[in-house]
Amino acid sequence: MARGQEIERHSSIDLDDILYWVFQGVTFSMAVKYEVAHRIEGEDFRRQLWQKQFELLDWLNPAWTLRRRNDLGPLLAEVGFQP
C-alpha cells in the first residue's frame, strides 16, 4: 500500500454512525496500548485487545459493543474469543 492511499471511506448522515466510527478507532488505539502493557505470554494478543475495546465501547454505548462484535464476526471465533 502506498503512502497517502485511501484504505476505506465511510459516509452517513446518522450521527450515531459517525460517533461509532470515531470511537471505534479511538477505543482500538487505547486497547492496543493496554494490551501491549499487559501482554499475556502465549495468548493471542487479539483476545485481550478486543476484550478491552469491548469494555471501553460498552462504557460509551452498549449498542456499539454489539456492532463491533458483528463487525469482527468470524475473527472472534478464530481466536476462540468468549465474552
Backbone hydrogen bonds, N-H to C=O, Kabsch-Sander energy under -0.5 kcal/mol:
donor,donor_aa,acceptor,acceptor_aa,energy
5,Q,2,A,-1.8
15,L,13,I,-0.6
18,I,14,D,-1.8
19,L,15,L,-2.8
20,Y,16,D,-2.5
21,W,17,D,-2.5
22,V,18,I,-2.2
23,F,19,L,-2.9
24,Q,20,Y,-2.6
25,G,21,W,-1.5
26,V,22,V,-2.2
27,T,23,F,-2.5
28,F,24,Q,-1.6
29,S,25,G,-2.1
30,M,26,V,-2.2
31,A,27,T,-2.6
32,V,28,F,-2.4
33,K,29,S,-2.0
34,Y,30,M,-2.2
35,E,31,A,-2.8
36,V,32,V,-2.4
37,A,33,K,-1.7
38,H,34,Y,-1.3
38,H,35,E,-0.5
39,R,36,V,-0.7
41,E,39,R,-0.6
43,E,40,I,-2.0
47,R,44,D,-1.7
48,Q,44,D,-0.7
49,L,45,F,-2.0
50,W,46,R,-3.1
51,Q,47,R,-2.1
52,K,48,Q,-2.3
53,Q,49,L,-2.5
54,F,50,W,-2.9
55,E,51,Q,-2.0
56,L,52,K,-2.4
57,L,53,Q,-2.9
58,D,54,F,-2.7
59,W,55,E,-1.5
60,L,56,L,-1.4
61,N,57,L,-3.6
64,W,61,N,-1.8
65,T,61,N,-1.0
66,L,62,P,-1.6
67,R,63,A,-2.1
68,R,64,W,-2.6
69,R,65,T,-2.4
70,N,66,L,-2.2
71,D,67,R,-2.4
72,L,68,R,-2.3
73,G,69,R,-1.9
75,L,72,L,-2.3
76,L,73,G,-1.4
77,A,73,G,-0.7
78,E,74,P,-2.2
79,V,75,L,-1.4
80,G,77,A,-1.2
81,F,76,L,-3.0
